[in-house]
Amino acid sequence: MVLRTGSFSEAARELGYTASAVSQQISALERATRTPLFEREAHGVQPTPAAAWLGERADQALGQLRALEDDLALRQNGTIGRLRLGSFPSASERLLPLAVSHLRRTHPGLAISLDEGEPTELFAKLASRELDAAVIYRYGQVPTPIPTGLRAERLFRESLVLLAPPRHRLGGGGRSEEPVGEEELARLGGESWISTGPGTSGASTLRRLCARAGFEPDIVHRSNNYTVVHGLVAAGLGLAIVPRLGHQATRGVVGRRVEMENAYREVLAVGAPVVADGAWSAAVSALRLAAGDLAEPLTSGPQ
């Protein structure tokens, strides 16, 4: 300000200080830099070359600080920055491509990276700050609490689907639109079953649903890959219960919705405490739009 006005008193007037206060600040700056900055004259002050150089560098520094403030605001509203996003496999296959495509269109300055894992793995990566947000699931039969400190938004609740080959009595006669209730499930006690791996919430859900129907399932094959599960069912090697997101039209497989208490799976977005509010809101919005695009009627695959 003194450089621009050429006067301590004029600078003080514009800044709302006294001329004495401005003079003292300049004197303190000269002592700190060990350099004369102004030549005091009767009708004003004249800047030294050092003052002109220092003023130019100060303007550059202030400009960078203002740019930093602007960038911080943009980061907070999700316009720029990075978003490290994790998800479980079936969401990575069907939900994430649509969501990330939407984010790239609406937030081109947001750098997005993807990782994959089961909910327990994703929770650990959120806690260690390896991820900013993640898409996780939890079954109605196996309610899993969200770790303390994480923000969470439910994206959707999906039904569970019983898979059978068309020649099976469950899949024949064009019954794919009819739900499977507890009574019909109870008549499947002698069947072979295909399940996810031991200790998974999907395997626990299968056991609990079958127990409610009065039997222990005879599990003959296990796989966490739903494509493999569909192939085993199509080959007539057993029945399976999978979440709706894990069921796609497959030749030789008919899917029927399971209609029993707590027969569902929730899909949620969870975020680390440090994730920027704007990036978090943008991610949740994109994931919900993607989920809406997947809202398709339950149909059997080609036979």
C-alpha positions as CSV (number, residue, x, y, z in Angstrom):
1,M,0.0,0.0,0.0
2,V,2.9,2.4,0.8
3,L,4.5,1.6,-2.5
4,R,1.3,2.4,-4.4
5,T,0.4,5.6,-2.5
6,G,4.0,6.9,-1.9
7,S,2.8,8.1,1.6
8,F,2.6,6.6,5.1
9,S,-0.4,8.8,5.9
10,E,-2.3,8.0,2.7
11,A,-1.6,4.3,3.2
12,A,-2.8,4.6,6.8
13,R,-6.0,6.3,5.7
14,E,-6.9,3.6,3.2
15,L,-6.0,0.8,5.7
16,G,-7.8,2.4,8.6
17,Y,-4.6,2.8,10.7
18,T,-2.7,5.8,12.0
19,A,0.3,7.1,10.1
20,S,2.4,6.4,13.1
21,A,1.3,2.7,13.2
22,V,2.2,2.3,9.5
23,S,5.6,3.9,10.0
24,Q,6.3,1.6,12.9
25,Q,5.4,-1.4,10.8
26,I,7.7,-0.3,8.0
27,S,10.5,0.3,10.5
28,A,10.0,-3.2,12.0
29,L,10.2,-4.7,8.4
30,E,13.4,-2.8,7.7
31,R,14.9,-4.2,10.9
32,A,13.8,-7.7,10.0
33,T,15.2,-7.5,6.5
34,R,18.2,-5.4,7.5
35,T,17.6,-3.3,4.5
36,P,16.4,0.3,4.1
37,L,13.0,0.2,2.2
38,F,12.0,3.9,2.1
39,E,13.7,7.2,2.0
40,R,11.8,9.6,4.2
41,E,11.2,13.0,2.6
42,A,9.3,16.1,3.7
43,H,6.4,15.5,1.4
44,G,6.4,11.7,1.3
45,V,8.6,8.7,1.0
46,Q,10.5,7.2,-1.9
47,P,10.9,3.4,-2.2
48,T,14.4,2.0,-2.5
49,P,15.1,-0.7,-5.1
50,A,14.9,-3.3,-2.3
51,A,11.4,-2.2,-1.5
52,A,10.3,-2.5,-5.1
53,W,11.8,-6.0,-5.3
54,L,10.3,-7.0,-2.0
55,G,6.9,-5.7,-3.0
56,E,6.9,-7.6,-6.3
57,R,7.8,-10.9,-4.5
58,A,5.2,-10.2,-1.8
59,D,2.5,-9.7,-4.6
60,Q,3.5,-13.1,-6.0
61,A,3.3,-14.7,-2.6
62,L,-0.1,-13.2,-1.9
63,G,-1.3,-14.3,-5.3
64,Q,-0.2,-17.9,-4.6
65,L,-2.0,-17.7,-1.2
66,R,-5.2,-16.5,-2.9
67,A,-4.9,-19.3,-5.5
68,L,-4.4,-21.7,-2.6
69,E,-7.6,-20.4,-0.9
70,D,-9.5,-20.8,-4.2
71,D,-8.2,-24.3,-4.7
72,L,-9.1,-25.3,-1.2
73,A,-12.6,-24.0,-1.7
74,L,-12.8,-26.0,-5.0
75,R,-11.5,-29.1,-3.2
76,Q,-14.1,-28.8,-0.5
77,N,-16.9,-28.6,-3.0
78,G,-15.6,-31.5,-5.0
79,T,-14.5,-29.6,-8.1
80,I,-10.8,-30.6,-7.9
81,G,-8.8,-33.0,-5.8
82,R,-8.6,-36.7,-5.6
83,L,-11.1,-39.4,-4.6
84,R,-9.7,-42.9,-3.7
85,L,-12.7,-45.1,-4.0
86,G,-13.1,-48.8,-3.0
87,S,-15.8,-51.3,-3.6
88,F,-16.7,-55.0,-3.4
89,P,-16.4,-57.1,-6.6
90,S,-20.0,-57.2,-7.9
91,A,-20.3,-53.4,-7.4
92,S,-17.0,-52.9,-9.1
93,E,-18.3,-54.8,-12.1
94,R,-21.8,-53.2,-12.4
95,L,-22.1,-50.1,-10.3
96,L,-18.7,-48.4,-10.3
97,P,-18.2,-48.0,-14.1
98,L,-21.5,-46.1,-14.3
99,A,-20.8,-44.0,-11.3
100,V,-17.2,-43.1,-12.2
101,S,-18.3,-42.3,-15.8
102,H,-20.8,-39.8,-14.3
103,L,-18.2,-38.3,-12.0
104,R,-15.8,-37.8,-14.9
105,R,-18.4,-35.8,-16.8
106,T,-19.6,-33.7,-13.8
107,H,-16.3,-33.3,-12.0
108,P,-13.5,-33.5,-14.6
109,G,-11.0,-32.0,-12.1
110,L,-11.5,-34.8,-9.6
111,A,-8.8,-37.5,-9.9
112,I,-10.5,-40.9,-9.2
113,S,-8.7,-44.1,-8.4
114,L,-10.4,-47.5,-7.6
115,D,-9.6,-50.4,-5.3
116,E,-11.4,-53.5,-4.5
117,G,-12.1,-55.8,-1.5
118,E,-14.6,-57.2,0.9
119,P,-16.2,-54.8,3.5
120,T,-13.8,-55.8,6.3
121,E,-10.8,-55.0,4.0
122,L,-12.3,-51.8,2.9
123,F,-13.0,-50.7,6.4
124,A,-9.3,-51.3,7.3
125,K,-8.2,-49.2,4.3
126,L,-10.5,-46.4,5.3
127,A,-9.1,-46.4,8.8
128,S,-5.5,-46.4,7.5
129,R,-6.4,-43.5,5.1
130,E,-5.6,-45.6,2.0
131,L,-9.2,-44.9,0.8
132,D,-11.4,-41.8,1.0
133,A,-14.7,-43.6,0.4
134,A,-16.0,-47.1,-0.3
135,V,-19.0,-49.0,-1.4
136,I,-19.8,-51.9,1.0
137,Y,-22.7,-54.3,1.7
138,R,-24.4,-55.9,4.7
139,Y,-27.0,-58.6,4.7
140,G,-30.3,-58.2,6.6
141,Q,-29.6,-61.7,8.2
142,V,-26.1,-60.6,9.3
143,P,-26.3,-57.0,10.4
144,T,-22.8,-55.5,10.5
145,P,-22.2,-52.2,12.3
146,I,-20.4,-49.4,10.6
147,P,-17.1,-48.6,12.4
148,T,-17.2,-45.5,14.6
149,G,-16.1,-42.4,12.9
150,L,-17.1,-43.3,9.4
151,R,-19.9,-41.4,7.6
152,A,-22.4,-43.7,5.8
153,E,-25.2,-43.3,3.3
154,R,-27.5,-46.2,2.2
155,L,-27.6,-46.3,-1.6
156,F,-30.2,-49.1,-2.0
157,R,-31.6,-52.3,-0.6
158,E,-31.6,-55.3,-3.0
159,S,-33.5,-58.5,-2.8
160,L,-31.9,-61.9,-2.7
161,V,-32.5,-64.3,-5.6
162,L,-32.7,-68.1,-5.6
163,L,-31.0,-69.5,-8.7
164,A,-32.1,-72.8,-10.3
165,P,-31.8,-74.4,-13.7
166,P,-34.9,-74.1,-15.9
167,R,-35.5,-77.9,-15.7
168,H,-35.7,-77.7,-11.9
169,R,-39.2,-77.5,-10.5
170,L,-38.3,-74.1,-9.1
171,G,-37.4,-72.7,-12.5
172,G,-39.9,-74.4,-14.9
173,G,-43.3,-73.3,-16.0
174,G,-42.4,-69.6,-16.4
175,R,-42.4,-69.0,-12.7
176,S,-39.4,-66.7,-12.6
177,E,-41.6,-63.7,-11.5
178,E,-43.0,-65.6,-8.5
179,P,-41.2,-65.1,-5.2
180,V,-39.9,-68.0,-3.1
181,G,-41.3,-68.0,0.4
182,E,-40.5,-69.9,3.5
183,E,-42.8,-72.8,2.7
184,E,-41.3,-73.4,-0.7
185,L,-37.8,-73.1,0.6
186,A,-38.6,-75.7,3.2
187,R,-39.3,-78.2,0.5
188,L,-35.6,-77.9,-0.7
189,G,-34.0,-79.5,2.2
190,G,-32.8,-82.5,0.2
191,E,-31.1,-80.3,-2.5
192,S,-27.5,-79.6,-3.1
193,W,-26.4,-76.0,-2.6
194,I,-23.7,-73.6,-3.8
195,S,-22.5,-71.0,-1.4
196,T,-19.8,-68.4,-1.0
197,G,-16.8,-69.2,1.1
198,P,-16.9,-70.2,4.8
199,G,-17.2,-67.3,7.1
200,T,-18.6,-64.9,4.6
201,S,-21.9,-63.1,5.3
202,G,-23.4,-64.6,2.2
203,A,-22.7,-68.1,3.5
204,S,-24.1,-67.1,6.9
205,T,-27.2,-65.7,5.2
206,L,-27.8,-69.0,3.3
207,R,-27.5,-71.0,6.5
208,R,-29.9,-68.7,8.4
209,L,-32.5,-68.7,5.8
210,C,-32.4,-72.4,5.4
211,A,-32.5,-72.9,9.2
212,R,-35.6,-70.7,9.3
213,A,-37.1,-73.0,6.7
214,G,-36.2,-76.0,8.9
215,F,-33.1,-77.6,7.4
216,E,-29.3,-77.3,7.1
217,P,-28.2,-76.8,3.5
218,D,-26.0,-79.5,2.0
219,I,-23.2,-77.2,0.5
220,V,-21.4,-79.1,-2.2
221,H,-19.6,-76.2,-4.0
222,R,-18.3,-72.8,-2.9
223,S,-17.2,-69.8,-4.8
224,N,-17.1,-66.0,-4.2
225,N,-17.4,-65.4,-7.9
226,Y,-21.0,-65.1,-9.0
227,T,-20.2,-65.9,-12.6
228,V,-18.9,-69.2,-11.4
229,V,-22.0,-69.7,-9.2
230,H,-24.2,-69.2,-12.2
231,G,-22.2,-71.7,-14.2
232,L,-22.5,-74.3,-11.5
233,V,-26.2,-73.8,-11.3
234,A,-26.6,-73.9,-15.1
235,A,-24.7,-77.3,-15.0
236,G,-27.3,-78.6,-12.6
237,L,-24.8,-78.9,-9.7
238,G,-26.9,-77.2,-7.1
239,L,-29.1,-74.3,-6.1
240,A,-27.8,-70.9,-4.9
241,I,-29.0,-67.7,-3.2
242,V,-27.3,-64.5,-4.4
243,P,-28.0,-60.8,-4.0
244,R,-29.7,-59.1,-6.9
245,L,-26.5,-57.2,-7.9
246,G,-24.8,-60.6,-8.3
247,H,-27.5,-62.0,-10.7
248,Q,-27.3,-61.4,-14.4
249,A,-29.1,-63.0,-17.2
250,T,-27.3,-66.3,-17.8
251,R,-28.3,-69.1,-20.2
252,G,-29.6,-72.1,-18.2
253,V,-30.3,-70.1,-15.0
254,V,-33.6,-68.8,-13.7
255,G,-33.8,-66.4,-10.7
256,R,-36.7,-66.0,-8.3
257,R,-36.8,-63.4,-5.6
258,V,-36.6,-64.8,-2.0
259,E,-39.5,-63.3,0.1
260,M,-38.7,-63.9,3.7
261,E,-38.0,-61.8,6.8
262,N,-34.7,-59.9,6.4
263,A,-34.0,-61.5,3.1
264,Y,-32.2,-58.6,1.6
265,R,-28.8,-56.9,1.2
266,E,-28.0,-53.3,1.8
267,V,-25.5,-51.4,-0.3
268,L,-24.0,-48.4,1.4
269,A,-21.4,-45.7,0.7
270,V,-19.0,-45.1,3.6
271,G,-16.5,-42.3,3.9
272,A,-13.4,-41.5,5.9
273,P,-13.7,-38.6,8.3
274,V,-11.2,-36.6,6.3
275,V,-12.9,-36.9,2.9
276,A,-13.8,-33.5,1.5
277,D,-17.6,-32.8,1.8
278,G,-17.9,-31.9,-1.9
279,A,-16.1,-35.0,-3.1
280,W,-18.2,-37.2,-0.8
281,S,-21.5,-35.6,-1.9
282,A,-20.5,-36.0,-5.6
283,A,-19.6,-39.6,-5.1
284,V,-22.9,-40.5,-3.3
285,S,-24.9,-38.7,-5.9
286,A,-23.1,-40.5,-8.7
287,L,-23.5,-43.9,-7.0
288,R,-27.2,-43.3,-6.5
289,L,-27.7,-42.4,-10.2
290,A,-25.8,-45.5,-11.2
291,A,-28.0,-47.6,-8.9
292,G,-31.0,-46.1,-10.6
293,D,-29.7,-47.1,-14.0
294,L,-29.4,-50.7,-12.7
295,A,-33.1,-50.8,-11.4
296,E,-34.2,-53.5,-13.9
297,P,-37.0,-56.1,-13.4
298,L,-36.0,-59.5,-12.2
299,T,-36.1,-61.9,-15.2
300,S,-34.7,-65.3,-16.1
301,G,-31.9,-65.6,-18.5
302,P,-32.0,-67.0,-22.0
303,Q,-32.6,-70.8,-21.9
